[in-house]
Amino acid sequence: MLIDANPIGWLKAVGSPFEIGQALGAQGRAAVHKHLVHSQIWATVTDDRYAATVTRLMENARQRFPAIWEELKGMADGLDLPRSSVFAWNCRGDILASVPDGCTTVQRPGPTIHLAHNEDGLPFFRGSCFILDTHTDNCVDFRSFCYPGSLPGHTFGWNDAGIVKTVNNLRLRGCMPEIPRMVLGRAVLSCESLDEVVSTLSDNPNCGGFHFSVAQVGDPRLLSIEYGAGRSSVRQITQPGVHANHALHLPHFEQVITQSSSDRQIRGTELASRPEITDLGILRDIAITGLPIRRDDPADPDHENTLATCIFSVSESGVDWSIYDEKHSVPAYQSQTEHA
């Protein structure tokens, strides 16, 4: 239900994976051609020096996730850009240890599980991001926040199997990628149980780093899954907490911990221990000391700004959800999804 005018779009896409991808590409085409293809990060990721890696990742994705491969092909068509360049962009976190994909997640277990999340990304995409709402015959339908030019699944989203997820970038060093982390993130949106989510992310971890917080209607577990660089770690969350952009429990790896991620982790953890502070209050915190949780500075050192915030409540019977843009105190979208 639309509550207030906002810069976050809503795209309803119906059809085959290729047709979903085409719609996704067409929706983001103007912003990608205006901003992304002229950026330094695009030039770096699509450079010929990574061509062999991209080719290997592309072939592995085609063989292991053919429907997602079709989505990528359709997206390249909708974007009117070379398939290899679009695929390279969707492998950015596998090619580079540090990319401008941020985010902060608040995790609260209990009889009703609460997940809240700031989606932090490239500032030039403000006003061009959207929720993709899919309707297909042969796959679990889902809704997911999307950046122009990127697959759904590496941000926050929820599906008709009652799975809710939020995603944080991890900056892992020494990855030898075989499958794109964003392809695995997209695959999670098609899962029908938390155990299937765990299997999807644990069986194919030779990729860049991601952290997932996942819950499901009717399942008492709130899971924290960190994966990448050939490893995965799954923990059940039993106390309120926060996760920023560095791994907290993935073993035996090297990572980049930026000042922003460190400050957000410390400040968010402290705020999450105070029951009088709401999840939205945590995610919109702009502490005087350190770098803030809510990120509005055009000169942000990680080149990220908060573009959306989501609040999920997952119970035995359904999901209550609200999506806020970066400015308003009233949700841009909110609703309840009941599950039998």
N, C-alpha and C positions, 0 to 999 in steps of 0.2 A: 504494500500500500504506500503510495506517495504521500509524504507528510509535508515537505517543504521544498521550495526551489533549491537546487543544489548543483554542484559541478560534477557529480558522479552520475554517469549514465547507466541505463539498464538496457541490455540487449537480449531479446528473446530469439534464440536460434533453433531451428527445426531442420532435421534431415540427417543425411549420412555424415560420418566423420569428416569427409572432404568438404561437404557443404557447411558444416559447423565451422571448420577452419576458414573457409571463404568469408563467412559472415564476420568472424573474428578479425580477419585481416582487413576487410573493408571498413569496419568500425574504427580501427586504429590507423588507417592509411594516412590521413591528413597529418596527424601528429607525428607519425614516424618520419614522413618526408619533410616536414617542417623543422623538426628538432633532432630526432635520433640519428639519422644518416649523416648529419653534419657534425656529430659529436666526436670527441677524441676516443671515448670508450668504444663506440661503434668501429672507428677506424682501427683500433687496436685488435679487437676481437675478430674482425673480418680480414685481418692481414694474412698474406699468403704463408707466413711462417707457421701458421696453425692449420693449414689446409689438410695435412695428412691426419692430424688428430680429429678434425671435424669430419673427414671422410670416414674414419673408423667409427666414430660415435654415430654418424648418420646410418651406416650400414647395420650396426648392432641394434639401433632403435628400430629400423625397418624390419629386421628379422624377429625381434622379441616383442615388439609392441606395434603390430601393423596398423591398428586403428589409430593410434596416436601419430604414427608416421603419416597417415592420410590427413589427419588434422593439420600437421605441419605443412604438407604440400598445399592443402587448401588455403592456409594462412598466407603462404608466400604468394599464391595466386591473388588473394584478396588485397595483399599489400602492394602488388605489382613490383616485386623485388625478386632478385635471384634466389632460388631455393637454398643454395649453399650459404648465402649471406644470412638469410633468416634463420637457418639451422645453426649457424655459428653463434648468432646472437642468443639463441636459446641454449647454448652451451657455455655461456660466458663464465659461469661459476665453476665450470670444470676446466676451462682453459687457464683462467687467472685465479690466483689465491684470494685476491681482494677486488670486489666489484661493488658498485653503489646500490646494493640491495640491503636494507636495514631491517628494522622492526623490533618491537618489544611486545611480549605476551605476559599477561597476568593469568595465573593458574590457581583455581580454588576448587579442591575436591569436596565431596560431601554428597548427601542424598540427592541434591540438585547440584550438578557440576557447573561451574562458571568459568568460561574462557573469555578473555577480553584482549584486544590486540590493536596496536598501532601499526598501520601499513606505511612504511617509510621508503620512499623511492626518489628517483630523479626529479628535481623540482620542475623541470620544463614539462613534465607530464601532468602538472596540476590542471584540472579541468578537462582532461582527455581520458581519464580512467573510467572504468565501467564495470558493472556486474554482468557476467555472462550467465544466462538462464537457459539451459539446454533441454531439448525435448527430442528424444530419439526412440527408435523401436527396439534396438538390441543392446542398450546400455543403460546403466543407472543414471537417471537425470540428476543434475546438480546445478548449484549456483556458486560462482567464484568471482572474486575481485580480479580484474584483469588490467594489466598495463598494455598499452598499444605495442604490438609486435611480439608479445610474449604469450606462450601457452598458459592456459589456466592451470591452477594447481600448485603454484609456488607462492601463493599468498593465503588469505583466509578463504574458506569455502565450506559448503555443507551439501549433502546429497540426500536422495530420497530413501536411502537405507538408514537414515538417521545418524550418519557420521558427520561430525563437525571437526574441522582442523584449522590450525593456524601454523604459519611457517616462518622461521627465522633463518637468515643467511648465517653460515659458519665459514670463516675464512681459514680453511685448512691448507697447510703447505704439503708439498710432496705427493700430490695426487697423481695417479696414473690412470686417467679415466677410460672406462670402457663403455659406459652407458651414461647419458646425461641425467644429472640430478633432477632437472625440471621435467623430464619424461617420467621419472619415477613419481614425482609429485603429482603429475597429471594422472598417472595410473591409480593413485590413492583415491581420487574422486570417483573411480568406478568400483571401489571395494564395497563389500556388503557386510563386513564384520571387522572388529578391531584386530582379531587374529590374522585376517587377510591383509590388513594394513601392515602389521608387523612383518609378515612374511614378505610382502612386496618390497619393503625398505631394507630388510635384513639379507635377502637373497641376492641383491644386486647392488652392493654398496661401493663398487669401484667407480667413484664419481667425485665431484666436488661435494662440499659439506652443507648439510641442512639440518635444522632442528624442527621437529613436528610436535605439537601438542594435539592430541586426538582424544575424542570421547564419542560415545554412541548412545542413543536413546535406549534405555532398558539395560545398559551395562554399567555397573558401578565403578568401573576403572576410568581414571584419567591418566593417560600415558604420555611420557616424555621420551621421544625417540630422536637420538642423534645419530647421523650416519654420514659416511663419506670416507675417502681415502682407504677403501677396502674394509672398513669396520662399521659396526653398528652397536648401539647400546640402548636398551629399553629399560625405563624405570617407571614404576607407578608412583604418581604424585600423591602424597598423604598429608601434606601441609601446604598452606597458601604460599605461593612464591611467584617469582618473575624469571623470565628468560629473555636475555638480550641477544647479542650477535657473537657470542663465543661459546664453545662447548663447555659444559659443566661436568659431564660424566663419561664422555667418549675416551677410551684409553689409548695410549701409545701413539701419539701424533704430535705434530707441531702446528701451531696456529698463530694467526695475527689477531691480537686483541687491541682494538683501537681505543682511544681515550673515551670516545662517545659510548661505545659498548660497555666499557668498564664502569663509567659513571652511571649509566642507566641501570646496570645490573645492581650496583650498590644502593642507589637511591630507591629503585623499585622494590628491592627486597625489604628495605626498611619500611617503606610505606605499606607493603602487603601485610606486614605484621601488625598493622594498626587497624582494627576492625571498623573504626569510625570513618575511614577514608574509602570512598567508593572506587570501583574499578575505573570508571571514567575519570574520577579525580586523580588516580595514579597516572593514567595515560596522558592526561593533560597537564601534568606537573611541569613547572618551569622553575626548578630550584635555583636559588641565588648562587649556590656554590656548585661548581662542576658544570658539565654539559647537560642539557635538559632531556627529559624523557620525551616530551612533545617538542618537535623540531621544526622551527620556522625560519631559521637563519639562512639567508641566501648563501652565506659563506660557511655553511656547515662543513666541518673538516672531512667528513665521509661523503660529502656531495649528496646528501639525502635530506628530504623534508617529509613531515607527516602529511600524507594525502588522504587518509581515511582512518576511521576507528570503528571496530566492530565489538559488540557485546553479545555473547551467547549464554543462554541458560539451558542446560541439557538435563531433562528429567526422565522419569520412567515412561512418560507418555508422549513426549514431543520436545521440540526446540523452540524457545523464544529467542528472537534475534532482532538486533537493531544495528543500523549502519549510520555513522555520522560522517559528515565531511569535516574538513579541518577547522571550521570556524564556528558552526552553529551548535547550540546546546540542545536543539530539538533534532531527533533523528531524521536523516534524509529518507530512510526506508526502515520500516519495522513490521514484523508480523509474527504469527505463531504457526508452527508446522506440527500437526498432530500425526502420530504414528500408532497404528493398531498394535 
